[in-house]
Amino acid sequence: MSAKERLQESLLVDQKEKDLHEIVLFNDEVNTFDHVIQTLIEVCEHTPEQAEQCSLIVHYNGKCTVKTGELDDLKPRCTRLLEAGLSAELV
């Protein structure tokens, strides 16, 4: 692969990463671990283990990125998290 091709590939990867967004879940004093875990499984397609780990990170650190992807995919997911009573933000 030539230097020019490597540069072009690097620029494409950089652009793709810039197009990615995140759903950040925040801690609250209202929702149970079970509710948060079940909601992450249903909305973000987490495995039970992933959802449990995210719920613990949120509990101890105050927030956690629970899903990364394109804006069109994340908007409805974030809305569903909010409708389920969770505190989430799309960044």
Summary of the structure (lengths in Angstrom):
residues: 91
radius of gyration: 16.2
end to end distance: 35.2
largest distance: 55.9
contacts: 239
relative contact order: 0.23
helix: 60%
strand: 21%
